[in-house]
């Protein structure tokens, strides 16, 4: 099975192995890595958007640093992530 250039699987694996298995929150470095994976080909495709929607739904303003929360919101808005 090919991902056709999509990093959705890498995003999913990274988020569950490094983000949520670790401490259950997204820190600045983890967010940067998620963004790098999603934008590796210059765009966020539908599969990547779907995975990121599920990842970001697992955090809230009380569980992440305010600066990270603001960056998540900007990233979601910029790339149409629910």
CNS distance restraints for C-alpha pairs under 8 A (distance, minus, plus):
assign (resid   3 and name CA) (resid   7 and name CA) 7.05 0.50 0.50
assign (resid   3 and name CA) (resid   8 and name CA) 7.80 0.50 0.50
assign (resid   3 and name CA) (resid   9 and name CA) 7.93 0.50 0.50
assign (resid   5 and name CA) (resid  41 and name CA) 7.21 0.50 0.50
assign (resid   6 and name CA) (resid  38 and name CA) 7.93 0.50 0.50
assign (resid   6 and name CA) (resid  41 and name CA) 7.92 0.50 0.50
assign (resid   6 and name CA) (resid  45 and name CA) 6.88 0.50 0.50
assign (resid   6 and name CA) (resid  47 and name CA) 7.30 0.50 0.50
assign (resid   6 and name CA) (resid  48 and name CA) 6.90 0.50 0.50
assign (resid   7 and name CA) (resid  11 and name CA) 6.13 0.50 0.50
assign (resid   7 and name CA) (resid  37 and name CA) 6.17 0.50 0.50
assign (resid   7 and name CA) (resid  38 and name CA) 6.17 0.50 0.50
assign (resid   7 and name CA) (resid  40 and name CA) 7.85 0.50 0.50
assign (resid   7 and name CA) (resid  48 and name CA) 6.50 0.50 0.50
assign (resid   8 and name CA) (resid  12 and name CA) 6.17 0.50 0.50
assign (resid   8 and name CA) (resid  38 and name CA) 7.35 0.50 0.50
assign (resid   8 and name CA) (resid  47 and name CA) 5.67 0.50 0.50
assign (resid   8 and name CA) (resid  48 and name CA) 4.37 0.50 0.50
assign (resid   8 and name CA) (resid  51 and name CA) 6.36 0.50 0.50
assign (resid   9 and name CA) (resid  13 and name CA) 6.10 0.50 0.50
assign (resid  10 and name CA) (resid  14 and name CA) 5.94 0.50 0.50
assign (resid  10 and name CA) (resid  37 and name CA) 7.22 0.50 0.50
assign (resid  11 and name CA) (resid  15 and name CA) 6.00 0.50 0.50
assign (resid  11 and name CA) (resid  34 and name CA) 6.13 0.50 0.50
assign (resid  11 and name CA) (resid  37 and name CA) 6.33 0.50 0.50
assign (resid  11 and name CA) (resid  38 and name CA) 7.12 0.50 0.50
assign (resid  11 and name CA) (resid  48 and name CA) 7.35 0.50 0.50
assign (resid  11 and name CA) (resid  51 and name CA) 7.18 0.50 0.50
assign (resid  11 and name CA) (resid  52 and name CA) 7.61 0.50 0.50
assign (resid  12 and name CA) (resid  16 and name CA) 6.29 0.50 0.50
assign (resid  12 and name CA) (resid  51 and name CA) 6.29 0.50 0.50
assign (resid  12 and name CA) (resid  52 and name CA) 7.98 0.50 0.50
assign (resid  12 and name CA) (resid  55 and name CA) 7.90 0.50 0.50
assign (resid  13 and name CA) (resid  17 and name CA) 5.87 0.50 0.50
assign (resid  14 and name CA) (resid  18 and name CA) 5.44 0.50 0.50
assign (resid  14 and name CA) (resid  19 and name CA) 6.94 0.50 0.50
assign (resid  14 and name CA) (resid  34 and name CA) 7.70 0.50 0.50
assign (resid  15 and name CA) (resid  19 and name CA) 4.83 0.50 0.50
assign (resid  15 and name CA) (resid  20 and name CA) 6.25 0.50 0.50
assign (resid  15 and name CA) (resid  34 and name CA) 7.59 0.50 0.50
assign (resid  15 and name CA) (resid  55 and name CA) 6.96 0.50 0.50
assign (resid  16 and name CA) (resid  20 and name CA) 5.03 0.50 0.50
assign (resid  16 and name CA) (resid  21 and name CA) 5.80 0.50 0.50
assign (resid  17 and name CA) (resid  21 and name CA) 5.35 0.50 0.50
assign (resid  17 and name CA) (resid  22 and name CA) 7.29 0.50 0.50
assign (resid  18 and name CA) (resid  22 and name CA) 5.73 0.50 0.50
assign (resid  18 and name CA) (resid  30 and name CA) 7.81 0.50 0.50
assign (resid  19 and name CA) (resid  23 and name CA) 6.59 0.50 0.50
assign (resid  19 and name CA) (resid  24 and name CA) 5.98 0.50 0.50
assign (resid  19 and name CA) (resid  25 and name CA) 6.19 0.50 0.50
assign (resid  19 and name CA) (resid  26 and name CA) 5.93 0.50 0.50
assign (resid  19 and name CA) (resid  30 and name CA) 6.72 0.50 0.50
assign (resid  20 and name CA) (resid  24 and name CA) 3.87 0.50 0.50
assign (resid  20 and name CA) (resid  25 and name CA) 6.20 0.50 0.50
assign (resid  20 and name CA) (resid  26 and name CA) 7.81 0.50 0.50
assign (resid  25 and name CA) (resid  59 and name CA) 6.47 0.50 0.50
assign (resid  25 and name CA) (resid  63 and name CA) 6.33 0.50 0.50
assign (resid  25 and name CA) (resid  64 and name CA) 6.13 0.50 0.50
assign (resid  26 and name CA) (resid  30 and name CA) 5.82 0.50 0.50
assign (resid  26 and name CA) (resid  31 and name CA) 6.15 0.50 0.50
assign (resid  26 and name CA) (resid  59 and name CA) 7.54 0.50 0.50
assign (resid  26 and name CA) (resid  64 and name CA) 6.35 0.50 0.50
assign (resid  26 and name CA) (resid  68 and name CA) 7.67 0.50 0.50
assign (resid  27 and name CA) (resid  31 and name CA) 6.15 0.50 0.50
assign (resid  27 and name CA) (resid  64 and name CA) 6.90 0.50 0.50
assign (resid  27 and name CA) (resid  65 and name CA) 7.21 0.50 0.50
assign (resid  27 and name CA) (resid  68 and name CA) 6.64 0.50 0.50
assign (resid  28 and name CA) (resid  32 and name CA) 6.23 0.50 0.50
assign (resid  28 and name CA) (resid  68 and name CA) 5.82 0.50 0.50
assign (resid  29 and name CA) (resid  33 and name CA) 6.29 0.50 0.50
assign (resid  30 and name CA) (resid  34 and name CA) 6.28 0.50 0.50
assign (resid  31 and name CA) (resid  35 and name CA) 6.16 0.50 0.50
assign (resid  31 and name CA) (resid  68 and name CA) 7.55 0.50 0.50
assign (resid  31 and name CA) (resid  72 and name CA) 7.68 0.50 0.50
assign (resid  32 and name CA) (resid  36 and name CA) 6.08 0.50 0.50
assign (resid  33 and name CA) (resid  37 and name CA) 6.13 0.50 0.50
assign (resid  34 and name CA) (resid  38 and name CA) 6.18 0.50 0.50
assign (resid  35 and name CA) (resid  39 and name CA) 6.02 0.50 0.50
assign (resid  36 and name CA) (resid  40 and name CA) 5.70 0.50 0.50
assign (resid  38 and name CA) (resid  43 and name CA) 7.08 0.50 0.50
assign (resid  38 and name CA) (resid  44 and name CA) 5.56 0.50 0.50
assign (resid  38 and name CA) (resid  48 and name CA) 6.30 0.50 0.50
assign (resid  39 and name CA) (resid  43 and name CA) 5.20 0.50 0.50
assign (resid  39 and name CA) (resid  44 and name CA) 5.94 0.50 0.50
assign (resid  44 and name CA) (resid  48 and name CA) 5.94 0.50 0.50
assign (resid  44 and name CA) (resid  49 and name CA) 6.23 0.50 0.50
assign (resid  44 and name CA) (resid  79 and name CA) 6.66 0.50 0.50
assign (resid  45 and name CA) (resid  49 and name CA) 6.02 0.50 0.50
assign (resid  46 and name CA) (resid  50 and name CA) 6.10 0.50 0.50
assign (resid  47 and name CA) (resid  51 and name CA) 6.35 0.50 0.50
assign (resid  48 and name CA) (resid  52 and name CA) 6.06 0.50 0.50
assign (resid  49 and name CA) (resid  53 and name CA) 6.01 0.50 0.50
assign (resid  49 and name CA) (resid  79 and name CA) 7.93 0.50 0.50
assign (resid  49 and name CA) (resid  80 and name CA) 7.61 0.50 0.50
assign (resid  49 and name CA) (resid  81 and name CA) 5.55 0.50 0.50
assign (resid  49 and name CA) (resid  82 and name CA) 7.95 0.50 0.50
assign (resid  50 and name CA) (resid  54 and name CA) 6.49 0.50 0.50
assign (resid  50 and name CA) (resid  81 and name CA) 7.52 0.50 0.50
assign (resid  51 and name CA) (resid  55 and name CA) 6.20 0.50 0.50
assign (resid  52 and name CA) (resid  56 and name CA) 5.92 0.50 0.50
assign (resid  52 and name CA) (resid  81 and name CA) 7.07 0.50 0.50
assign (resid  53 and name CA) (resid  57 and name CA) 6.06 0.50 0.50
assign (resid  53 and name CA) (resid  81 and name CA) 5.85 0.50 0.50
assign (resid  53 and name CA) (resid  82 and name CA) 5.50 0.50 0.50
assign (resid  54 and name CA) (resid  58 and name CA) 6.82 0.50 0.50
assign (resid  55 and name CA) (resid  59 and name CA) 7.65 0.50 0.50
assign (resid  56 and name CA) (resid  72 and name CA) 7.65 0.50 0.50
assign (resid  59 and name CA) (resid  63 and name CA) 5.98 0.50 0.50
assign (resid  59 and name CA) (resid  64 and name CA) 6.90 0.50 0.50
assign (resid  60 and name CA) (resid  64 and name CA) 6.57 0.50 0.50
assign (resid  60 and name CA) (resid  69 and name CA) 7.49 0.50 0.50
assign (resid  61 and name CA) (resid  65 and name CA) 7.37 0.50 0.50
assign (resid  61 and name CA) (resid  66 and name CA) 6.63 0.50 0.50
assign (resid  61 and name CA) (resid  69 and name CA) 6.05 0.50 0.50
assign (resid  64 and name CA) (resid  68 and name CA) 6.43 0.50 0.50
assign (resid  64 and name CA) (resid  69 and name CA) 6.15 0.50 0.50
assign (resid  65 and name CA) (resid  69 and name CA) 6.18 0.50 0.50
assign (resid  66 and name CA) (resid  70 and name CA) 6.17 0.50 0.50
assign (resid  67 and name CA) (resid  71 and name CA) 6.30 0.50 0.50
assign (resid  68 and name CA) (resid  72 and name CA) 6.12 0.50 0.50
assign (resid  69 and name CA) (resid  73 and name CA) 6.27 0.50 0.50
assign (resid  70 and name CA) (resid  74 and name CA) 6.26 0.50 0.50
assign (resid  71 and name CA) (resid  75 and name CA) 6.06 0.50 0.50
assign (resid  72 and name CA) (resid  76 and name CA) 6.05 0.50 0.50
assign (resid  73 and name CA) (resid  77 and name CA) 6.15 0.50 0.50
assign (resid  74 and name CA) (resid  78 and name CA) 6.00 0.50 0.50
assign (resid  75 and name CA) (resid  79 and name CA) 6.16 0.50 0.50
assign (resid  75 and name CA) (resid  81 and name CA) 7.76 0.50 0.50
assign (resid  76 and name CA) (resid  80 and name CA) 5.65 0.50 0.50
assign (resid  76 and name CA) (resid  81 and name CA) 4.47 0.50 0.50
assign (resid  76 and name CA) (resid  82 and name CA) 6.65 0.50 0.50
assign (resid  77 and name CA) (resid  81 and name CA) 6.45 0.50 0.50
